[in-house]
Amino acid sequence: MSDRKEFLTIYGIQALVSISIAVWGFSFLYLFKQGFSFAHIIACYVIVYLVATLCYFLFRSLRTSNSFYCSLFLRALIYIMLVFLLPSNLVYLALFAVVFGVMVFWFWMPWNVKFFSFSNKDNKAFLGSLSVILPPIISAVLPFLTGAIITVHGYDPIFIFVAFSLFIAMFVASKIKKHIVIKLEVKERCEKIKKIAPLFLVEGFWQGVNWIAVPLVTITFITEEIKFGAFFSIIGLAGVFASLITSRISDKMKNRSAFIYPSIILLAVFTLASASAVSFVEWTLLRAITGFFVILASPFMVAIALDFSKDLKSVLVGREFSLNIGRVLGCLVLFGFYIFSKDLLTPIKISSLVILFYLFFLMKEKILEKEKRMGIKEHLGAFIPGIKNTVRIASD
């Protein structure tokens, strides 16, 4: 199989997985309607990311072929478990979380290693944009459609459909011929990337808070499935616009700091602003803008990691391990605030401040020191025209 066909096969797997990601937000509403409290759901995700982190110490190595098969099977199993969910049964929810955590470990790091094995010095940010473009494209349509279907037919047909699509993904994975053996060696891998590890911890913390808090806060505004789906479709649509920008100018703009600094600052600003929303419309608008800047920044955040070392496995093993630690910490902060004060919004505000430390560590460790030094005016001067010129670049 040629590298081009191999890459398209890998991308096909992500397309099918993106269907499950687009639908996943409904699992929060489903669990809530099945009698689980917000505290139970947050605790579930603490277990998920804790298990995903601990797995790095339980396995010595992974082979991408085995990881793909096992993770896709477990992802399908998760949806099947939702079909047969035992309402308000905390033991079942804990088992669900453990299966979910092992799936996270088995899929994302091996998939990233395989996906970015196709990278070179000229396409790292472009590949990063490709890796994040599919979920928002699918999420621009599927959540609203899913909400409409659930309103009429219930949750089970959707969960069964997603599980079936993941079994198809297993078949697609069988077409991959070139597989990679990844020795985990967590201590050694993390030692090699200790200079950039704080970036991943900060990013993971933001994810751990926002990935869990956003669906739960949305439930405090609305519980109708079609409106819930519309919310996630609007966020997905904002992500599509961001993806169009990054896919066209990612590697044409060699100065990564020209995009990463303004994107992170604006991500922090709108994350903070969203936590002050007082209506569902305001919450939706601010989270859509936040989602725009998440997708805008993500490819450059990945590219910074890949630029750091030619040792792809060390970077991506260390990155995913550090992200999971950050996610555990973010979930624990969210859990603590909710348990003691029923507060979901303060952790979001905290995450908006924490993500700014991404820029602090970039400057402290001089990670982009080879690039031209730029002041605030210069960053904005490069950032704003870069967005305005997207239409022109896309028409080239």
C-alpha positions as semicolon CSV with decimal commas, in nm:
position;residue;x (nm);y (nm);z (nm)
1;M;0,000;0,000;0,000
2;S;0,134;0,344;-0,095
3;D;0,184;0,613;0,169
4;R;-0,102;0,811;0,015
5;K;-0,346;0,520;0,045
6;E;-0,217;0,444;0,394
7;F;-0,278;0,804;0,499
8;L;-0,628;0,805;0,349
9;T;-0,705;0,485;0,539
10;I;-0,593;0,644;0,866
11;Y;-0,801;0,951;0,785
12;G;-1,100;0,730;0,706
13;I;-1,076;0,585;1,057
14;Q;-1,081;0,936;1,201
15;A;-1,386;1,025;0,993
16;L;-1,577;0,732;1,143
17;V;-1,451;0,809;1,494
18;S;-1,558;1,172;1,443
19;I;-1,918;1,051;1,413
20;S;-1,894;0,912;1,765
21;I;-1,730;1,234;1,889
22;A;-2,006;1,449;1,734
23;V;-2,274;1,245;1,911
24;W;-2,091;1,211;2,242
25;G;-2,229;1,533;2,393
26;F;-2,570;1,363;2,417
27;S;-2,424;1,108;2,658
28;F;-2,418;1,380;2,926
29;L;-2,786;1,459;2,877
30;Y;-2,869;1,088;2,861
31;L;-2,685;1,009;3,185
32;F;-2,855;1,304;3,353
33;K;-3,199;1,186;3,243
34;Q;-3,115;0,835;3,363
35;G;-3,083;0,965;3,717
36;F;-2,711;1,040;3,750
37;S;-2,624;1,369;3,917
38;F;-2,370;1,620;3,788
39;A;-2,134;1,505;4,064
40;H;-2,162;1,144;3,943
41;I;-2,090;1,246;3,583
42;I;-1,788;1,458;3,677
43;A;-1,653;1,178;3,898
44;C;-1,696;0,943;3,602
45;Y;-1,456;1,157;3,399
46;V;-1,207;1,179;3,684
47;I;-1,194;0,799;3,664
48;V;-1,173;0,807;3,282
49;Y;-0,861;1,022;3,269
50;L;-0,706;0,866;3,577
51;V;-0,736;0,520;3,417
52;A;-0,600;0,657;3,087
53;T;-0,298;0,794;3,277
54;L;-0,234;0,479;3,481
55;C;-0,240;0,263;3,169
56;Y;0,094;0,413;3,068
57;F;0,247;0,229;3,363
58;L;0,063;-0,097;3,298
59;F;0,185;-0,148;2,941
60;R;0,544;-0,158;2,817
61;S;0,466;-0,106;2,451
62;L;0,184;-0,077;2,200
63;R;0,151;-0,189;1,840
64;T;-0,069;0,046;1,638
65;S;-0,264;-0,238;1,475
66;N;-0,364;-0,394;1,807
67;S;-0,434;-0,054;1,960
68;F;-0,667;0,046;1,678
69;Y;-0,866;-0,278;1,695
70;C;-0,895;-0,276;2,074
71;S;-0,974;0,095;2,108
72;L;-1,237;0,094;1,834
73;F;-1,399;-0,215;1,987
74;L;-1,404;-0,049;2,331
75;R;-1,543;0,274;2,186
76;A;-1,826;0,070;2,028
77;L;-1,871;-0,115;2,358
78;I;-1,915;0,216;2,538
79;Y;-2,214;0,301;2,321
80;I;-2,355;-0,049;2,365
81;M;-2,317;-0,005;2,741
82;L;-2,523;0,313;2,714
83;V;-2,801;0,116;2,543
84;F;-2,810;-0,128;2,836
85;L;-2,740;0,137;3,099
86;L;-2,865;0,062;3,449
87;P;-3,027;0,388;3,569
88;S;-2,860;0,545;3,875
89;N;-2,632;0,240;3,916
90;L;-2,297;0,382;4,027
91;V;-2,110;0,052;3,993
92;Y;-2,216;0,030;3,629
93;L;-2,111;0,393;3,576
94;A;-1,770;0,323;3,731
95;L;-1,722;0,019;3,502
96;F;-1,827;0,238;3,209
97;A;-1,561;0,495;3,310
98;V;-1,286;0,230;3,331
99;V;-1,367;0,098;2,983
100;F;-1,373;0,455;2,854
101;G;-1,035;0,532;3,013
102;V;-0,865;0,228;2,858
103;M;-1,012;0,327;2,521
104;V;-0,866;0,679;2,551
105;F;-0,523;0,529;2,621
106;W;-0,538;0,275;2,340
107;F;-0,659;0,512;2,070
108;W;-0,531;0,869;2,078
109;M;-0,159;0,832;2,135
110;P;-0,108;0,544;1,883
111;W;-0,333;0,718;1,631
112;N;-0,134;1,043;1,663
113;V;0,196;0,857;1,623
114;K;0,069;0,688;1,306
115;F;-0,096;1,003;1,170
116;F;0,201;1,233;1,226
117;S;0,447;0,976;1,095
118;F;0,347;1,127;0,758
119;S;0,470;1,471;0,865
120;N;0,775;1,661;0,748
121;K;0,921;2,002;0,826
122;D;0,687;2,174;0,580
123;N;0,348;2,021;0,668
124;K;0,333;1,983;1,047
125;A;0,077;2,257;1,109
126;F;-0,121;2,150;0,800
127;L;-0,144;1,793;0,931
128;G;-0,239;1,938;1,268
129;S;-0,525;2,125;1,100
130;L;-0,634;1,807;0,919
131;S;-0,638;1,623;1,251
132;V;-0,890;1,869;1,399
133;I;-1,097;1,962;1,092
134;L;-1,319;1,651;1,068
135;P;-1,491;1,667;1,411
136;P;-1,622;2,025;1,362
137;I;-1,734;1,954;1,004
138;I;-1,934;1,651;1,116
139;S;-2,045;1,830;1,434
140;A;-2,188;2,117;1,230
141;V;-2,469;1,889;1,111
142;L;-2,487;1,564;1,307
143;P;-2,574;1,687;1,660
144;F;-2,882;1,879;1,539
145;L;-2,990;1,583;1,327
146;T;-2,924;1,350;1,622
147;G;-3,136;1,566;1,851
148;A;-3,424;1,551;1,603
149;I;-3,399;1,171;1,574
150;I;-3,380;1,122;1,952
151;T;-3,688;1,341;1,996
152;V;-3,887;1,097;1,781
153;H;-3,718;0,759;1,828
154;G;-3,518;0,784;2,153
155;Y;-3,150;0,733;2,223
156;D;-3,103;0,364;2,147
157;P;-3,109;0,385;1,763
158;I;-2,842;0,656;1,771
159;F;-2,615;0,464;2,009
160;I;-2,653;0,145;1,800
161;F;-2,579;0,336;1,478
162;V;-2,260;0,485;1,625
163;A;-2,146;0,145;1,752
164;F;-2,203;0,002;1,404
165;S;-1,996;0,281;1,245
166;L;-1,711;0,197;1,482
167;F;-1,723;-0,169;1,379
168;I;-1,687;-0,044;1,022
169;A;-1,384;0,155;1,140
170;M;-1,235;-0,173;1,267
171;F;-1,272;-0,316;0,917
172;V;-1,102;-0,007;0,770
173;A;-0,819;-0,046;1,024
174;S;-0,758;-0,398;0,891
175;K;-0,646;-0,241;0,563
176;I;-0,346;-0,073;0,724
177;K;-0,029;-0,257;0,627
178;K;0,248;-0,058;0,797
179;H;0,230;-0,069;1,173
180;I;0,442;0,097;1,437
181;V;0,559;-0,050;1,766
182;I;0,566;0,217;2,036
183;K;0,771;0,158;2,350
184;L;0,606;0,364;2,621
185;E;0,901;0,420;2,857
186;V;0,707;0,705;3,019
187;K;0,986;0,830;3,245
188;E;1,239;0,848;2,963
189;R;0,989;0,998;2,717
190;C;0,880;1,269;2,962
191;E;1,242;1,350;3,046
192;K;1,307;1,422;2,678
193;I;1,018;1,668;2,656
194;K;1,034;1,822;3,005
195;K;1,090;2,165;2,852
196;I;0,750;2,159;2,678
197;A;0,559;1,930;2,917
198;P;0,405;2,229;3,104
199;L;0,238;2,332;2,777
200;F;0,054;2,000;2,764
201;L;-0,041;2,011;3,132
202;V;-0,197;2,354;3,086
203;E;-0,377;2,248;2,768
204;G;-0,502;1,931;2,939
205;F;-0,629;2,127;3,239
206;W;-0,836;2,352;3,011
207;Q;-0,976;2,045;2,835
208;G;-1,051;1,863;3,160
209;V;-1,263;2,153;3,282
210;N;-1,431;2,265;2,961
211;W;-1,497;1,930;2,796
212;I;-1,702;1,826;3,101
213;A;-1,840;2,156;3,228
214;V;-1,977;2,283;2,895
215;P;-2,234;2,003;2,839
216;L;-2,337;2,020;3,205
217;V;-2,381;2,398;3,204
218;T;-2,582;2,362;2,883
219;I;-2,815;2,119;3,064
220;T;-2,883;2,392;3,324
221;F;-3,023;2,604;3,040
222;I;-3,205;2,344;2,829
223;T;-3,286;1,971;2,841
224;E;-3,466;1,932;2,507
225;E;-3,259;1,710;2,278
226;I;-3,314;1,914;1,962
227;K;-3,197;2,237;2,130
228;F;-2,908;2,049;2,288
229;G;-2,806;1,927;1,943
230;A;-2,845;2,274;1,795
231;F;-2,602;2,407;2,056
232;F;-2,329;2,161;1,959
233;S;-2,397;2,210;1,586
234;I;-2,344;2,585;1,622
235;I;-2,013;2,521;1,799
236;G;-1,920;2,276;1,524
237;L;-2,003;2,535;1,257
238;A;-1,772;2,787;1,426
239;G;-1,502;2,519;1,424
240;V;-1,551;2,469;1,050
241;F;-1,471;2,835;0,983
242;A;-1,159;2,809;1,200
243;S;-1,055;2,490;1,021
244;L;-1,084;2,660;0,682
245;I;-0,846;2,929;0,802
246;T;-0,586;2,696;0,952
247;S;-0,592;2,447;0,665
248;R;-0,506;2,721;0,416
249;I;-0,245;2,924;0,603
250;S;-0,100;2,681;0,860
251;D;0,236;2,610;0,698
252;K;0,236;2,913;0,470
253;M;0,276;3,126;0,782
254;K;0,617;3,019;0,909
255;N;0,602;3,238;1,218
256;R;0,386;3,025;1,449
257;S;0,388;3,285;1,725
258;A;0,195;3,525;1,499
259;F;-0,108;3,296;1,538
260;I;-0,054;3,113;1,865
261;Y;-0,023;3,418;2,091
262;P;-0,338;3,606;1,977
263;S;-0,536;3,280;1,950
264;I;-0,457;3,173;2,307
265;I;-0,527;3,520;2,444
266;L;-0,864;3,538;2,269
267;L;-0,941;3,180;2,373
268;A;-0,883;3,283;2,736
269;V;-1,094;3,597;2,697
270;F;-1,397;3,417;2,553
271;T;-1,365;3,122;2,791
272;L;-1,385;3,374;3,076
273;A;-1,669;3,564;2,912
274;S;-1,872;3,246;2,857
275;A;-1,868;3,176;3,230
276;S;-2,061;3,500;3,280
277;A;-2,340;3,416;3,033
278;V;-2,688;3,466;3,177
279;S;-2,900;3,322;2,895
280;F;-2,887;3,021;2,664
281;V;-2,841;3,245;2,357
282;E;-2,551;3,429;2,519
283;W;-2,395;3,103;2,637
284;T;-2,424;2,952;2,288
285;L;-2,272;3,256;2,116
286;L;-1,978;3,283;2,354
287;R;-1,902;2,910;2,348
288;A;-1,915;2,913;1,968
289;I;-1,655;3,191;1,960
290;T;-1,450;2,999;2,216
291;G;-1,472;2,688;1,996
292;F;-1,355;2,895;1,701
293;F;-1,034;2,991;1,880
294;V;-0,980;2,636;2,010
295;I;-0,974;2,501;1,654
296;L;-0,772;2,800;1,534
297;A;-0,499;2,744;1,794
298;S;-0,492;2,362;1,799
299;P;-0,286;2,294;1,481
300;F;-0,019;2,540;1,591
301;M;-0,009;2,388;1,939
302;V;0,050;2,048;1,779
303;A;0,310;2,192;1,541
304;I;0,503;2,346;1,831
305;A;0,523;2,001;1,990
306;L;0,636;1,835;1,665
307;D;0,892;2,110;1,603
308;F;1,052;2,047;1,941
309;S;1,211;1,712;1,859
310;K;1,263;1,474;1,569
311;D;1,182;1,191;1,814
312;L;0,814;1,166;1,721
313;K;0,735;0,886;1,964
314;S;0,882;1,065;2,266
315;V;0,697;1,386;2,184
316;L;0,359;1,220;2,130
317;V;0,382;0,968;2,416
318;G;0,492;1,244;2,654
319;R;0,232;1,483;2,516
320;E;-0,064;1,248;2,559
321;F;0,054;1,138;2,904
322;S;0,090;1,501;3,016
323;L;-0,245;1,598;2,863
324;N;-0,415;1,323;3,063
325;I;-0,255;1,441;3,386
326;G;-0,380;1,792;3,309
327;R;-0,727;1,655;3,236
328;V;-0,734;1,470;3,569
329;L;-0,641;1,792;3,750
330;G;-0,903;1,990;3,558
331;C;-1,174;1,734;3,637
332;L;-1,073;1,729;4,004
333;V;-1,102;2,108;4,028
334;L;-1,442;2,092;3,859
335;F;-1,550;1,810;4,093
336;G;-1,431;1,997;4,401
337;F;-1,614;2,318;4,317
338;Y;-1,933;2,131;4,233
339;I;-1,928;1,913;4,546
340;F;-1,871;2,205;4,783
341;S;-2,067;2,484;4,614
342;K;-2,260;2,341;4,315
343;D;-2,048;2,573;4,103
344;L;-1,963;2,482;3,742
345;L;-1,870;2,831;3,626
346;T;-1,578;2,921;3,854
347;P;-1,368;2,628;3,722
348;I;-1,430;2,759;3,369
349;K;-1,303;3,100;3,481
350;I;-0,999;2,936;3,639
351;S;-0,930;2,745;3,317
352;S;-0,931;3,074;3,124
353;L;-0,648;3,198;3,345
354;V;-0,461;2,869;3,340
355;I;-0,452;2,854;2,958
356;L;-0,264;3,185;2,957
357;F;0,023;3,003;3,125
358;Y;0,071;2,831;2,789
359;L;0,210;3,160;2,661
360;F;0,410;3,212;2,982
361;F;0,587;2,878;2,936
362;L;0,645;2,948;2,568
363;M;0,829;3,265;2,663
364;K;0,998;3,127;2,974
365;E;1,145;2,827;2,793
366;K;1,211;3,033;2,477
367;I;1,045;2,759;2,274
368;L;0,988;2,988;1,976
369;E;1,313;3,180;2,022
370;K;1,427;3,100;1,667
371;E;1,137;3,299;1,529
372;K;1,141;3,672;1,487
373;R;1,061;3,850;1,813
374;M;0,727;4,028;1,794
375;G;0,549;4,272;2,021
376;I;0,175;4,285;2,082
377;K;0,115;4,527;1,795
378;E;0,320;4,309;1,561
379;H;0,129;3,996;1,665
380;L;-0,203;4,166;1,592
381;G;-0,060;4,311;1,276
382;A;0,019;3,960;1,150
383;F;-0,287;3,788;1,297
384;I;-0,570;4,009;1,171
385;P;-0,452;4,036;0,808
386;G;-0,386;3,662;0,817
387;I;-0,755;3,600;0,876
388;K;-0,863;3,867;0,627
389;N;-0,641;3,711;0,360
390;T;-0,787;3,364;0,403
391;V;-1,041;3,418;0,124
392;R;-0,764;3,531;-0,109
393;I;-0,541;3,232;-0,020
394;A;-0,829;2,986;-0,059
395;S;-0,892;3,116;-0,411
396;D;-0,531;3,065;-0,521
